[in-house]
Structures are given as structure tokens and as C-alpha cells.
Amino acid sequence: MAVTSIDIDKSKIEKAQELTGARSQREVVDMALDLLINTRSFDPGKLAARLDAVLGNTLQELADR
């Protein structure tokens, strides 16, 4: 893993640590990067297909009530 030095707004990193319970600045940055990647990679079509595979037509049956 590479070591990178960046300037981060101290108040933002402290607030993020408070909100997440992260023990280090590195942990906060890592969590933020994971969140960004997961958010931008989200595919609602894949989620719908997975839900359909698990629930079958249960959602449609509920909607029809």
C-alpha cells in the first residue's frame, strides 16, 4: 500500500470521526472512499434482479392487494 500525504479540512475529518466512530484519520478516509465507490457503483437493476430471485413474485402479490 502506498503512503500518500494530503491536506484535509481538520473540522471535516474530526466530524467524520465523531459520526463514524473511526479511531484514525486513515480509517475515516478509507471509509469515505469505500462509500464513494459503493455509491457510484450501485446498479438498481442488479438489486431488482437479486430481490426478484429471492422474493419471487411476493412483491407483486403485495402490490396487488
N, CA, C, O and CB atoms as a CASP TS submission, in Angstrom:
PFRMAT TS
TARGET T0000
AUTHOR 0000-0000-0000
METHOD Language model
MODEL 1
PARENT N/A
ATOM      1  N   MET     1       0.846  -1.176   0.000  1.00  0.00           N
ATOM      2  CA  MET     1       0.000   0.000   0.000  1.00  0.00           C
ATOM      3  C   MET     1       0.889   1.236   0.000  1.00  0.00           C
ATOM      4  O   MET     1       1.859   1.318   0.753  1.00  0.00           O
ATOM      5  CB  MET     1      -0.961   0.000   1.219  1.00  0.00           C
ATOM      6  N   ALA     2       0.551   2.175  -0.837  1.00  0.00           N
ATOM      7  CA  ALA     2       1.334   3.399  -0.960  1.00  0.00           C
ATOM      8  C   ALA     2       0.972   4.378   0.152  1.00  0.00           C
ATOM      9  O   ALA     2      -0.158   4.396   0.642  1.00  0.00           O
ATOM     10  CB  ALA     2       1.110   4.046  -2.335  1.00  0.00           C
ATOM     11  N   VAL     3       1.933   5.175   0.533  1.00  0.00           N
ATOM     12  CA  VAL     3       1.704   6.233   1.506  1.00  0.00           C
ATOM     13  C   VAL     3       1.534   7.527   0.739  1.00  0.00           C
ATOM     14  O   VAL     3       2.372   7.895  -0.084  1.00  0.00           O
ATOM     15  CB  VAL     3       2.873   6.334   2.542  1.00  0.00           C
ATOM     16  N   THR     4       0.421   8.221   1.022  1.00  0.00           N
ATOM     17  CA  THR     4       0.113   9.466   0.339  1.00  0.00           C
ATOM     18  C   THR     4      -0.143  10.542   1.372  1.00  0.00           C
ATOM     19  O   THR     4      -0.784  10.290   2.393  1.00  0.00           O
ATOM     20  CB  THR     4      -1.102   9.305  -0.601  1.00  0.00           C
ATOM     21  N   SER     5       0.344  11.718   1.118  1.00  0.00           N
ATOM     22  CA  SER     5       0.130  12.842   2.017  1.00  0.00           C
ATOM     23  C   SER     5      -0.826  13.834   1.363  1.00  0.00           C
ATOM     24  O   SER     5      -0.574  14.320   0.260  1.00  0.00           O
ATOM     25  CB  SER     5       1.474  13.527   2.380  1.00  0.00           C
ATOM     26  N   ILE     6      -1.932  14.128   2.060  1.00  0.00           N
ATOM     27  CA  ILE     6      -2.897  15.097   1.544  1.00  0.00           C
ATOM     28  C   ILE     6      -3.345  16.027   2.666  1.00  0.00           C
ATOM     29  O   ILE     6      -3.307  15.661   3.841  1.00  0.00           O
ATOM     30  CB  ILE     6      -4.117  14.380   0.916  1.00  0.00           C
ATOM     31  N   ASP     7      -3.764  17.221   2.297  1.00  0.00           N
ATOM     32  CA  ASP     7      -4.315  18.164   3.266  1.00  0.00           C
ATOM     33  C   ASP     7      -5.824  17.963   3.310  1.00  0.00           C
ATOM     34  O   ASP     7      -6.496  18.005   2.279  1.00  0.00           O
ATOM     35  CB  ASP     7      -3.950  19.647   2.897  1.00  0.00           C
ATOM     36  N   ILE     8      -6.352  17.744   4.513  1.00  0.00           N
ATOM     37  CA  ILE     8      -7.783  17.548   4.698  1.00  0.00           C
ATOM     38  C   ILE     8      -8.259  18.545   5.748  1.00  0.00           C
ATOM     39  O   ILE     8      -7.593  18.757   6.762  1.00  0.00           O
ATOM     40  CB  ILE     8      -8.111  16.073   5.122  1.00  0.00           C
ATOM     41  N   ASP     9      -9.406  19.149   5.500  1.00  0.00           N
ATOM     42  CA  ASP     9     -10.005  20.084   6.450  1.00  0.00           C
ATOM     43  C   ASP     9     -10.142  19.392   7.807  1.00  0.00           C
ATOM     44  O   ASP     9     -10.846  18.390   7.931  1.00  0.00           O
ATOM     45  CB  ASP     9     -11.392  20.592   5.939  1.00  0.00           C
ATOM     46  N   LYS    10      -9.466  19.933   8.819  1.00  0.00           N
ATOM     47  CA  LYS    10      -9.423  19.305  10.133  1.00  0.00           C
ATOM     48  C   LYS    10     -10.822  19.158  10.748  1.00  0.00           C
ATOM     49  O   LYS    10     -11.123  18.138  11.367  1.00  0.00           O
ATOM     50  CB  LYS    10      -8.528  20.114  11.063  1.00  0.00           C
ATOM     51  N   SER    11     -11.669  20.168  10.578  1.00  0.00           N
ATOM     52  CA  SER    11     -13.011  20.091  11.170  1.00  0.00           C
ATOM     53  C   SER    11     -13.848  18.995  10.503  1.00  0.00           C
ATOM     54  O   SER    11     -14.662  18.345  11.159  1.00  0.00           O
ATOM     55  CB  SER    11     -13.729  21.449  11.046  1.00  0.00           C
ATOM     56  N   LYS    12     -13.642  18.793   9.191  1.00  0.00           N
ATOM     57  CA  LYS    12     -14.381  17.738   8.493  1.00  0.00           C
ATOM     58  C   LYS    12     -13.941  16.357   8.958  1.00  0.00           C
ATOM     59  O   LYS    12     -14.772  15.480   9.195  1.00  0.00           O
ATOM     60  CB  LYS    12     -14.191  17.864   6.979  1.00  0.00           C
ATOM     61  N   ILE    13     -12.644  16.169   9.087  1.00  0.00           N
ATOM     62  CA  ILE    13     -12.145  14.856   9.493  1.00  0.00           C
ATOM     63  C   ILE    13     -12.559  14.547  10.932  1.00  0.00           C
ATOM     64  O   ILE    13     -12.886  13.404  11.254  1.00  0.00           O
ATOM     65  CB  ILE    13     -10.608  14.793   9.352  1.00  0.00           C
ATOM     66  N   GLU    14     -12.547  15.568  11.799  1.00  0.00           N
ATOM     67  CA  GLU    14     -12.967  15.360  13.185  1.00  0.00           C
ATOM     68  C   GLU    14     -14.456  15.023  13.253  1.00  0.00           C
ATOM     69  O   GLU    14     -14.856  14.134  14.005  1.00  0.00           O
ATOM     70  CB  GLU    14     -12.664  16.611  14.034  1.00  0.00           C
ATOM     71  N   LYS    15     -15.275  15.725  12.475  1.00  0.00           N
ATOM     72  CA  LYS    15     -16.710  15.448  12.454  1.00  0.00           C
ATOM     73  C   LYS    15     -16.973  14.041  11.916  1.00  0.00           C
ATOM     74  O   LYS    15     -17.822  13.318  12.438  1.00  0.00           O
ATOM     75  CB  LYS    15     -17.453  16.499  11.599  1.00  0.00           C
ATOM     76  N   ALA    16     -16.246  13.663  10.878  1.00  0.00           N
ATOM     77  CA  ALA    16     -16.400  12.322  10.307  1.00  0.00           C
ATOM     78  C   ALA    16     -15.999  11.248  11.319  1.00  0.00           C
ATOM     79  O   ALA    16     -16.652  10.210  11.417  1.00  0.00           O
ATOM     80  CB  ALA    16     -15.556  12.183   9.025  1.00  0.00           C
ATOM     81  N   GLN    17     -14.935  11.496  12.063  1.00  0.00           N
ATOM     82  CA  GLN    17     -14.524  10.534  13.087  1.00  0.00           C
ATOM     83  C   GLN    17     -15.598  10.420  14.165  1.00  0.00           C
ATOM     84  O   GLN    17     -15.895   9.325  14.642  1.00  0.00           O
ATOM     85  CB  GLN    17     -13.174  10.949  13.714  1.00  0.00           C
ATOM     86  N   GLU    18     -16.173  11.549  14.543  1.00  0.00           N
ATOM     87  CA  GLU    18     -17.224  11.556  15.552  1.00  0.00           C
ATOM     88  C   GLU    18     -18.446  10.776  15.066  1.00  0.00           C
ATOM     89  O   GLU    18     -19.021   9.991  15.820  1.00  0.00           O
ATOM     90  CB  GLU    18     -17.617  12.999  15.904  1.00  0.00           C
ATOM     91  N   LEU    19     -18.840  10.986  13.823  1.00  0.00           N
ATOM     92  CA  LEU    19     -20.024  10.334  13.268  1.00  0.00           C
ATOM     93  C   LEU    19     -19.836   8.841  13.032  1.00  0.00           C
ATOM     94  O   LEU    19     -20.776   8.061  13.181  1.00  0.00           O
ATOM     95  CB  LEU    19     -20.406  10.994  11.980  1.00  0.00           C
ATOM     96  N   THR    20     -18.627   8.448  12.665  1.00  0.00           N
ATOM     97  CA  THR    20     -18.379   7.049  12.317  1.00  0.00           C
ATOM     98  C   THR    20     -17.802   6.217  13.451  1.00  0.00           C
ATOM     99  O   THR    20     -17.886   4.988  13.438  1.00  0.00           O
ATOM    100  CB  THR    20     -17.457   6.985  11.156  1.00  0.00           C
ATOM    101  N   GLY    21     -17.223   6.887  14.419  1.00  0.00           N
ATOM    102  CA  GLY    21     -16.545   6.151  15.482  1.00  0.00           C
ATOM    103  C   GLY    21     -15.163   5.662  15.064  1.00  0.00           C
ATOM    104  O   GLY    21     -14.541   4.869  15.771  1.00  0.00           O
ATOM    105  N   ALA    22     -14.686   6.133  13.919  1.00  0.00           N
ATOM    106  CA  ALA    22     -13.357   5.739  13.441  1.00  0.00           C
ATOM    107  C   ALA    22     -12.301   6.218  14.423  1.00  0.00           C
ATOM    108  O   ALA    22     -12.422   7.294  15.008  1.00  0.00           O
ATOM    109  CB  ALA    22     -13.082   6.311  12.025  1.00  0.00           C
ATOM    110  N   ARG    23     -11.271   5.411  14.595  1.00  0.00           N
ATOM    111  CA  ARG    23     -10.228   5.759  15.555  1.00  0.00           C
ATOM    112  C   ARG    23      -9.083   6.553  14.942  1.00  0.00           C
ATOM    113  O   ARG    23      -8.279   7.148  15.659  1.00  0.00           O
ATOM    114  CB  ARG    23      -9.686   4.514  16.181  1.00  0.00           C
ATOM    115  N   SER    24      -9.011   6.561  13.614  1.00  0.00           N
ATOM    116  CA  SER    24      -7.907   7.275  12.978  1.00  0.00           C
ATOM    117  C   SER    24      -8.395   8.018  11.742  1.00  0.00           C
ATOM    118  O   SER    24      -9.452   7.717  11.188  1.00  0.00           O
ATOM    119  CB  SER    24      -6.778   6.303  12.603  1.00  0.00           C
ATOM    120  N   GLN    25      -7.599   8.995  11.326  1.00  0.00           N
ATOM    121  CA  GLN    25      -7.913   9.732  10.112  1.00  0.00           C
ATOM    122  C   GLN    25      -7.856   8.801   8.910  1.00  0.00           C
ATOM    123  O   GLN    25      -8.675   8.911   7.997  1.00  0.00           O
ATOM    124  CB  GLN    25      -6.948  10.914   9.926  1.00  0.00           C
ATOM    125  N   ARG    26      -6.905   7.897   8.906  1.00  0.00           N
ATOM    126  CA  ARG    26      -6.777   6.941   7.805  1.00  0.00           C
ATOM    127  C   ARG    26      -8.045   6.105   7.676  1.00  0.00           C
ATOM    128  O   ARG    26      -8.521   5.861   6.567  1.00  0.00           O
ATOM    129  CB  ARG    26      -5.553   6.027   8.018  1.00  0.00           C
ATOM    130  N   GLU    27      -8.589   5.667   8.805  1.00  0.00           N
ATOM    131  CA  GLU    27      -9.802   4.867   8.789  1.00  0.00           C
ATOM    132  C   GLU    27     -10.973   5.674   8.215  1.00  0.00           C
ATOM    133  O   GLU    27     -11.773   5.140   7.446  1.00  0.00           O
ATOM    134  CB  GLU    27     -10.133   4.371  10.206  1.00  0.00           C
ATOM    135  N   VAL    28     -11.075   6.946   8.582  1.00  0.00           N
ATOM    136  CA  VAL    28     -12.138   7.805   8.058  1.00  0.00           C
ATOM    137  C   VAL    28     -12.015   7.954   6.549  1.00  0.00           C
ATOM    138  O   VAL    28     -13.009   7.831   5.833  1.00  0.00           O
ATOM    139  CB  VAL    28     -12.099   9.184   8.731  1.00  0.00           C
ATOM    140  N   VAL    29     -10.817   8.216   6.062  1.00  0.00           N
ATOM    141  CA  VAL    29     -10.616   8.385   4.622  1.00  0.00           C
ATOM    142  C   VAL    29     -10.938   7.085   3.896  1.00  0.00           C
ATOM    143  O   VAL    29     -11.560   7.109   2.834  1.00  0.00           O
ATOM    144  CB  VAL    29      -9.165   8.827   4.317  1.00  0.00           C
ATOM    145  N   ASP    30     -10.528   5.964   4.450  1.00  0.00           N
ATOM    146  CA  ASP    30     -10.806   4.666   3.839  1.00  0.00           C
ATOM    147  C   ASP    30     -12.317   4.416   3.759  1.00  0.00           C
ATOM    148  O   ASP    30     -12.818   3.930   2.746  1.00  0.00           O
ATOM    149  CB  ASP    30     -10.118   3.538   4.637  1.00  0.00           C
ATOM    150  N   MET    31     -13.035   4.753   4.833  1.00  0.00           N
ATOM    151  CA  MET    31     -14.487   4.597   4.842  1.00  0.00           C
ATOM    152  C   MET    31     -15.141   5.498   3.793  1.00  0.00           C
ATOM    153  O   MET    31     -16.074   5.087   3.103  1.00  0.00           O
ATOM    154  CB  MET    31     -15.049   4.912   6.235  1.00  0.00           C
ATOM    155  N   ALA    32     -14.647   6.713   3.684  1.00  0.00           N
ATOM    156  CA  ALA    32     -15.201   7.653   2.710  1.00  0.00           C
ATOM    157  C   ALA    32     -14.982   7.161   1.283  1.00  0.00           C
ATOM    158  O   ALA    32     -15.875   7.268   0.443  1.00  0.00           O
ATOM    159  CB  ALA    32     -14.572   9.038   2.888  1.00  0.00           C
ATOM    160  N   LEU    33     -13.806   6.625   1.013  1.00  0.00           N
ATOM    161  CA  LEU    33     -13.531   6.099  -0.324  1.00  0.00           C
ATOM    162  C   LEU    33     -14.414   4.891  -0.632  1.00  0.00           C
ATOM    163  O   LEU    33     -14.931   4.766  -1.742  1.00  0.00           O
ATOM    164  CB  LEU    33     -12.051   5.715  -0.452  1.00  0.00           C
ATOM    165  N   ASP    34     -14.586   4.006   0.345  1.00  0.00           N
ATOM    166  CA  ASP    34     -15.473   2.850   0.159  1.00  0.00           C
ATOM    167  C   ASP    34     -16.897   3.302  -0.140  1.00  0.00           C
ATOM    168  O   ASP    34     -17.556   2.761  -1.027  1.00  0.00           O
ATOM    169  CB  ASP    34     -15.457   1.948   1.407  1.00  0.00           C
ATOM    170  N   LEU    35     -17.366   4.301   0.609  1.00  0.00           N
ATOM    171  CA  LEU    35     -18.718   4.808   0.402  1.00  0.00           C
ATOM    172  C   LEU    35     -18.881   5.407  -0.991  1.00  0.00           C
ATOM    173  O   LEU    35     -19.885   5.165  -1.661  1.00  0.00           O
ATOM    174  CB  LEU    35     -19.058   5.849   1.461  1.00  0.00           C
ATOM    175  N   LEU    36     -17.905   6.180  -1.422  1.00  0.00           N
ATOM    176  CA  LEU    36     -17.953   6.769  -2.759  1.00  0.00           C
ATOM    177  C   LEU    36     -17.999   5.688  -3.833  1.00  0.00           C
ATOM    178  O   LEU    36     -18.814   5.752  -4.753  1.00  0.00           O
ATOM    179  CB  LEU    36     -16.745   7.684  -2.983  1.00  0.00           C
ATOM    180  N   ILE    37     -17.132   4.710  -3.714  1.00  0.00           N
ATOM    181  CA  ILE    37     -17.068   3.628  -4.702  1.00  0.00           C
ATOM    182  C   ILE    37     -18.384   2.853  -4.729  1.00  0.00           C
ATOM    183  O   ILE    37     -18.922   2.576  -5.801  1.00  0.00           O
ATOM    184  CB  ILE    37     -15.892   2.675  -4.390  1.00  0.00           C
ATOM    185  N   ASN    38     -18.900   2.504  -3.550  1.00  0.00           N
ATOM    186  CA  ASN    38     -20.150   1.736  -3.492  1.00  0.00           C
ATOM    187  C   ASN    38     -21.331   2.539  -4.018  1.00  0.00           C
ATOM    188  O   ASN    38     -22.194   1.996  -4.708  1.00  0.00           O
ATOM    189  CB  ASN    38     -20.429   1.289  -2.061  1.00  0.00           C
ATOM    190  N   THR    39     -21.371   3.819  -3.699  1.00  0.00           N
ATOM    191  CA  THR    39     -22.466   4.671  -4.154  1.00  0.00           C
ATOM    192  C   THR    39     -22.460   4.827  -5.661  1.00  0.00           C
ATOM    193  O   THR    39     -23.502   4.705  -6.304  1.00  0.00           O
ATOM    194  CB  THR    39     -22.385   6.035  -3.495  1.00  0.00           C
ATOM    195  N   ARG    40     -21.304   5.093  -6.224  1.00  0.00           N
ATOM    196  CA  ARG    40     -21.211   5.309  -7.665  1.00  0.00           C
ATOM    197  C   ARG    40     -21.306   4.013  -8.458  1.00  0.00           C
ATOM    198  O   ARG    40     -21.575   4.038  -9.659  1.00  0.00           O
ATOM    199  CB  ARG    40     -19.920   6.010  -7.997  1.00  0.00           C
ATOM    200  N   SER    41     -21.084   2.872  -7.791  1.00  0.00           N
ATOM    201  CA  SER    41     -21.151   1.576  -8.466  1.00  0.00           C
ATOM    202  C   SER    41     -22.531   0.933  -8.345  1.00  0.00           C
ATOM    203  O   SER    41     -22.776  -0.120  -8.935  1.00  0.00           O
ATOM    204  CB  SER    41     -20.100   0.639  -7.897  1.00  0.00           C
ATOM    205  N   PHE    42     -23.423   1.549  -7.596  1.00  0.00           N
ATOM    206  CA  PHE    42     -24.749   0.977  -7.342  1.00  0.00           C
ATOM    207  C   PHE    42     -25.530   0.837  -8.644  1.00  0.00           C
ATOM    208  O   PHE    42     -25.623   1.779  -9.431  1.00  0.00           O
ATOM    209  CB  PHE    42     -25.534   1.849  -6.342  1.00  0.00           C
ATOM    210  N   ASP    43     -26.083  -0.340  -8.857  1.00  0.00           N
ATOM    211  CA  ASP    43     -26.878  -0.612 -10.053  1.00  0.00           C
ATOM    212  C   ASP    43     -28.262  -1.092  -9.608  1.00  0.00           C
ATOM    213  O   ASP    43     -28.415  -2.241  -9.193  1.00  0.00           O
ATOM    214  CB  ASP    43     -26.176  -1.678 -10.975  1.00  0.00           C
ATOM    215  N   PRO    44     -29.268  -0.221  -9.691  1.00  0.00           N
ATOM    216  CA  PRO    44     -30.590  -0.609  -9.226  1.00  0.00           C
ATOM    217  C   PRO    44     -31.168  -1.809  -9.975  1.00  0.00           C
ATOM    218  O   PRO    44     -31.953  -2.568  -9.407  1.00  0.00           O
ATOM    219  CB  PRO    44     -31.524   0.553  -9.351  1.00  0.00           C
ATOM    220  N   GLY    45     -30.795  -1.988 -11.225  1.00  0.00           N
ATOM    221  CA  GLY    45     -31.259  -3.139 -11.987  1.00  0.00           C
ATOM    222  C   GLY    45     -30.769  -4.448 -11.399  1.00  0.00           C
ATOM    223  O   GLY    45     -31.516  -5.423 -11.334  1.00  0.00           O
ATOM    224  N   LYS    46     -29.519  -4.471 -10.972  1.00  0.00           N
ATOM    225  CA  LYS    46     -28.970  -5.680 -10.350  1.00  0.00           C
ATOM    226  C   LYS    46     -29.667  -5.962  -9.020  1.00  0.00           C
ATOM    227  O   LYS    46     -29.961  -7.114  -8.700  1.00  0.00           O
ATOM    228  CB  LYS    46     -27.447  -5.535 -10.134  1.00  0.00           C
ATOM    229  N   LEU    47     -29.928  -4.911  -8.251  1.00  0.00           N
ATOM    230  CA  LEU    47     -30.625  -5.082  -6.983  1.00  0.00           C
ATOM    231  C   LEU    47     -32.021  -5.648  -7.221  1.00  0.00           C
ATOM    232  O   LEU    47     -32.444  -6.572  -6.527  1.00  0.00           O
ATOM    233  CB  LEU    47     -30.707  -3.746  -6.224  1.00  0.00           C
ATOM    234  N   ALA    48     -32.732  -5.100  -8.192  1.00  0.00           N
ATOM    235  CA  ALA    48     -34.076  -5.585  -8.505  1.00  0.00           C
ATOM    236  C   ALA    48     -34.043  -7.048  -8.918  1.00  0.00           C
ATOM    237  O   ALA    48     -34.907  -7.826  -8.514  1.00  0.00           O
ATOM    238  CB  ALA    48     -34.708  -4.740  -9.614  1.00  0.00           C
ATOM    239  N   ALA    49     -33.062  -7.426  -9.712  1.00  0.00           N
ATOM    240  CA  ALA    49     -32.947  -8.820 -10.150  1.00  0.00           C
ATOM    241  C   ALA    49     -32.665  -9.740  -8.966  1.00  0.00           C
ATOM    242  O   ALA    49     -33.222 -10.835  -8.881  1.00  0.00           O
ATOM    243  CB  ALA    49     -31.837  -8.963 -11.208  1.00  0.00           C
ATOM    244  N   ARG    50     -31.802  -9.299  -8.054  1.00  0.00           N
ATOM    245  CA  ARG    50     -31.499 -10.117  -6.876  1.00  0.00           C
ATOM    246  C   ARG    50     -32.726 -10.251  -5.975  1.00  0.00           C
ATOM    247  O   ARG    50     -33.018 -11.334  -5.468  1.00  0.00           O
ATOM    248  CB  ARG    50     -30.326  -9.509  -6.085  1.00  0.00           C
ATOM    249  N   LEU    51     -33.441  -9.136  -5.781  1.00  0.00           N
ATOM    250  CA  LEU    51     -34.654  -9.199  -4.969  1.00  0.00           C
ATOM    251  C   LEU    51     -35.688 -10.128  -5.594  1.00  0.00           C
ATOM    252  O   LEU    51     -36.344 -10.902  -4.897  1.00  0.00           O
ATOM    253  CB  LEU    51     -35.247  -7.801  -4.788  1.00  0.00           C
ATOM    254  N   ASP    52     -35.823 -10.044  -6.890  1.00  0.00           N
ATOM    255  CA  ASP    52     -36.774 -10.900  -7.597  1.00  0.00           C
ATOM    256  C   ASP    52     -36.389 -12.367  -7.439  1.00  0.00           C
ATOM    257  O   ASP    52     -37.255 -13.223  -7.258  1.00  0.00           O
ATOM    258  CB  ASP    52     -36.838 -10.524  -9.088  1.00  0.00           C
ATOM    259  N   ALA    53     -35.091 -12.655  -7.507  1.00  0.00           N
ATOM    260  CA  ALA    53     -34.628 -14.034  -7.360  1.00  0.00           C
ATOM    261  C   ALA    53     -34.920 -14.565  -5.959  1.00  0.00           C
ATOM    262  O   ALA    53     -35.244 -15.741  -5.792  1.00  0.00           O
ATOM    263  CB  ALA    53     -33.127 -14.127  -7.656  1.00  0.00           C
ATOM    264  N   VAL    54     -34.807 -13.704  -4.961  1.00  0.00           N
ATOM    265  CA  VAL    54     -35.030 -14.135  -3.581  1.00  0.00           C
ATOM    266  C   VAL    54     -36.512 -14.153  -3.231  1.00  0.00           C
ATOM    267  O   VAL    54     -36.999 -15.102  -2.616  1.00  0.00           O
ATOM    268  CB  VAL    54     -34.282 -13.224  -2.616  1.00  0.00           C
ATOM    269  N   LEU    55     -37.223 -13.109  -3.622  1.00  0.00           N
ATOM    270  CA  LEU    55     -38.613 -12.964  -3.201  1.00  0.00           C
ATOM    271  C   LEU    55     -39.620 -13.495  -4.208  1.00  0.00           C
ATOM    272  O   LEU    55     -40.795 -13.668  -3.884  1.00  0.00           O
ATOM    273  CB  LEU    55     -38.903 -11.532  -2.933  1.00  0.00           C
ATOM    274  N   GLY    56     -39.169 -13.752  -5.414  1.00  0.00           N
ATOM    275  CA  GLY    56     -40.100 -14.214  -6.435  1.00  0.00           C
ATOM    276  C   GLY    56     -41.146 -13.153  -6.710  1.00  0.00           C
ATOM    277  O   GLY    56     -40.817 -11.978  -6.879  1.00  0.00           O
ATOM    278  N   ASN    57     -42.391 -13.558  -6.756  1.00  0.00           N
ATOM    279  CA  ASN    57     -43.446 -12.595  -7.061  1.00  0.00           C
ATOM    280  C   ASN    57     -44.108 -12.041  -5.798  1.00  0.00           C
ATOM    281  O   ASN    57     -45.197 -11.471  -5.872  1.00  0.00           O
ATOM    282  CB  ASN    57     -44.494 -13.241  -7.949  1.00  0.00           C
ATOM    283  N   THR    58     -43.468 -12.202  -4.654  1.00  0.00           N
ATOM    284  CA  THR    58     -44.018 -11.713  -3.391  1.00  0.00           C
ATOM    285  C   THR    58     -44.305 -10.222  -3.447  1.00  0.00           C
ATOM    286  O   THR    58     -45.352  -9.772  -2.980  1.00  0.00           O
ATOM    287  CB  THR    58     -43.060 -12.012  -2.247  1.00  0.00           C
ATOM    288  N   LEU    59     -43.379  -9.449  -4.018  1.00  0.00           N
ATOM    289  CA  LEU    59     -43.585  -8.008  -4.096  1.00  0.00           C
ATOM    290  C   LEU    59     -44.800  -7.676  -4.961  1.00  0.00           C
ATOM    291  O   LEU    59     -45.578  -6.786  -4.617  1.00  0.00           O
ATOM    292  CB  LEU    59     -42.334  -7.321  -4.654  1.00  0.00           C
ATOM    293  N   GLN    60     -44.967  -8.373  -6.060  1.00  0.00           N
ATOM    294  CA  GLN    60     -46.124  -8.128  -6.922  1.00  0.00           C
ATOM    295  C   GLN    60     -47.421  -8.499  -6.218  1.00  0.00           C
ATOM    296  O   GLN    60     -48.426  -7.798  -6.332  1.00  0.00           O
ATOM    297  CB  GLN    60     -45.995  -8.913  -8.227  1.00  0.00           C
ATOM    298  N   GLU    61     -47.385  -9.612  -5.489  1.00  0.00           N
ATOM    299  CA  GLU    61     -48.583 -10.029  -4.738  1.00  0.00           C
ATOM    300  C   GLU    61     -48.962  -8.981  -3.704  1.00  0.00           C
ATOM    301  O   GLU    61     -50.144  -8.686  -3.525  1.00  0.00           O
ATOM    302  CB  GLU    61     -48.347 -11.389  -4.047  1.00  0.00           C
ATOM    303  N   LEU    62     -47.981  -8.420  -3.027  1.00  0.00           N
ATOM    304  CA  LEU    62     -48.257  -7.359  -2.047  1.00  0.00           C
ATOM    305  C   LEU    62     -48.810  -6.119  -2.733  1.00  0.00           C
ATOM    306  O   LEU    62     -49.721  -5.476  -2.212  1.00  0.00           O
ATOM    307  CB  LEU    62     -46.983  -7.001  -1.261  1.00  0.00           C
ATOM    308  N   ALA    63     -48.273  -5.783  -3.885  1.00  0.00           N
ATOM    309  CA  ALA    63     -48.725  -4.606  -4.628  1.00  0.00           C
ATOM    310  C   ALA    63     -50.160  -4.783  -5.116  1.00  0.00           C
ATOM    311  O   ALA    63     -50.903  -3.808  -5.230  1.00  0.00           O
ATOM    312  CB  ALA    63     -47.794  -4.334  -5.818  1.00  0.00           C
ATOM    313  N   ASP    64     -50.549  -6.013  -5.402  1.00  0.00           N
ATOM    314  CA  ASP    64     -51.882  -6.295  -5.934  1.00  0.00           C
ATOM    315  C   ASP    64     -52.972  -6.275  -4.857  1.00  0.00           C
ATOM    316  O   ASP    64     -54.158  -6.261  -5.186  1.00  0.00           O
ATOM    317  CB  ASP    64     -51.880  -7.641  -6.625  1.00  0.00           C
ATOM    318  N   ARG    65     -52.592  -6.275  -3.595  1.00  0.00           N
ATOM    319  CA  ARG    65     -53.590  -6.312  -2.509  1.00  0.00           C
ATOM    320  C   ARG    65     -54.398  -5.059  -2.429  1.00  0.00           C
ATOM    321  O   ARG    65     -55.272  -4.942  -1.570  1.00  0.00           O
ATOM    322  CB  ARG    65     -52.924  -6.546  -1.190  1.00  0.00           C
TER
END
